Amino acid sequence: MNGLNIKQTDSAYIAHTYARFDVALVRGKGSLVWDENGREYIDLAAGIAVNTFGYADDVWADCVAKQAATLQHTSNLYYTEPCVKLAQMLCERTGMKKVFFSNSGAEANECAIKAARKYAAEKKGQEYSTIVTLLNSFHGRTLTTLAATGQDVFHKDFTPLTPGFVSVPVNDLAAAEEVFRTQKVAGFIMEIVQGEGGVMPLDKDYVTGMAKLCEQYDVVLMCDEVQCGNGRTGALYAYMNYGVKPDVVSTAKGLSGGLPLGATMLGEKVEAVFTPGSHGSTFGGNPICAAAAISVLERLDDKLLNEVKQKSTLIIETLNGQPGIEAVDGMGLMIGVKTKKDAGDVIKKCLANGLLVIKAKDKVRLLPPLNIPQELLTKALEVLKEAAKEEQP
Ligand SMILES: *Cc1c(COP(=O)(O)O)cnc(C)c1O
């Protein structure tokens, strides 16, 4: 790699789907990461809520290395222990009944949607195929999860998308009920905290109301916990903060702490919909990804989750009402900061001052590793506060 110009070569050979920051990262440890020039950054992005315990965490790395040196992949034609153990852990900690493993958030949602449609087809008839989703949502980049995503900006030039999706406004029970009443609905999917949509937690009354409506109309209730799951909000899964019981929970991002793993958890209503041959994934339940996820879940205990809540309070109290900061939204360590200045400019200034933060809509989004030391978090917030201040003329 000596002499390789990373940025030029990237531009020459990698499809131009990403507007990358002007920095090439080469190594990390915990909540710190270094670029090709040896510059240090505090990371409040965690690879978009993926690196649950930061970079090169000792326990995580050891677990991955051991599994890699033992059995890295078998295909789903054979039994392996790590994915079985992981599925058992997920079910025991959520009350869900079965798990299907895949490799990404989009695939976890594809499986959720397939489960809802298959349930409805068998129970109510093939014509019950409509999936109700929320405006401002994000569910992935495949043609079906794009159809579920209630933001037109992602659809442009990719139509026709998978048919059978209807998006309704957030926190509007009547709008959803109208669709439930007048169309043949199979399922309803929501992010408890809309991530890409600007880090917006849904209203509690809305979530509990939707759970009731789904029960009343026998509609499969799906929670997309790809971003807000796995301890991110201070509960193992965000729906647990709202006292509802979804029929399907999909997750990915933070589940395996930095390796690609999607999981679709199926509750009582849909646990039996899939039969041999009805769904599959070559890499799904890969032993290394599963072993890593076991080590992540083992550490997401009450103590850690309480620390997430405490750090959340620290962030909100430190930033609320500060010069240049208009609002702080979110839940746990999933925070959106509305700044007076353009969020992109604030983010660039943070980068220049050694802090990685990202954007969600018009906000600065914070998704730190869940175990970020308090001193580093405090230091990072000082950088952010300084960057958000408006320059005096
Ligand atoms: C990131 C995200 C996805 C898509 O996950 P991929 O792993 O990129 O496919 C789906 N839903 C939500 C809520 C997300 O945040």
Ligand as a Chemical Component Dictionary entry (heavy atoms), coordinates in Angstrom:
data_LIG
# 
_chem_comp.id                   LIG 
_chem_comp.type                 NON-POLYMER 
_chem_comp.pdbx_formal_charge   0 
_chem_comp.three_letter_code    LIG 
# 
loop_
_chem_comp_atom.comp_id 
_chem_comp_atom.atom_id 
_chem_comp_atom.alt_atom_id 
_chem_comp_atom.type_symbol 
_chem_comp_atom.charge 
_chem_comp_atom.model_Cartn_x 
_chem_comp_atom.model_Cartn_y 
_chem_comp_atom.model_Cartn_z 
_chem_comp_atom.pdbx_ordinal 
LIG C1 C1 C 0 -29.156 1.844  8.202  1  
LIG C2 C2 C 0 -30.589 1.505  8.253  2  
LIG C3 C3 C 0 -31.137 0.543  7.398  3  
LIG C4 C4 C 0 -30.340 -0.110 6.290  4  
LIG O1 O1 O 0 -29.296 -0.883 6.790  5  
LIG P1 P1 P 0 -28.149 -1.434 5.770  6  
LIG O2 O2 O 0 -27.308 -2.307 6.663  7  
LIG O3 O3 O 0 -27.433 -0.240 5.260  8  
LIG O4 O4 O 0 -28.841 -2.181 4.719  9  
LIG C5 C5 C 0 -32.464 0.191  7.558  10 
LIG N1 N1 N 0 -33.225 0.767  8.518  11 
LIG C6 C6 C 0 -32.734 1.704  9.362  12 
LIG C7 C7 C 0 -33.616 2.281  10.408 13 
LIG C8 C8 C 0 -31.411 2.119  9.251  14 
LIG O5 O5 O 0 -30.932 3.053  10.062 15 
# 
loop_
_chem_comp_bond.comp_id 
_chem_comp_bond.atom_id_1 
_chem_comp_bond.atom_id_2 
_chem_comp_bond.value_order 
_chem_comp_bond.pdbx_ordinal 
LIG C1 C2 SING 1  
LIG C2 C3 SING 2  
LIG C2 C8 DOUB 3  
LIG C3 C4 SING 4  
LIG C3 C5 DOUB 5  
LIG C4 O1 SING 6  
LIG O1 P1 SING 7  
LIG P1 O2 DOUB 8  
LIG P1 O3 SING 9  
LIG P1 O4 SING 10 
LIG C5 N1 SING 11 
LIG N1 C6 DOUB 12 
LIG C6 C7 SING 13 
LIG C6 C8 SING 14 
LIG C8 O5 SING 15 
# 
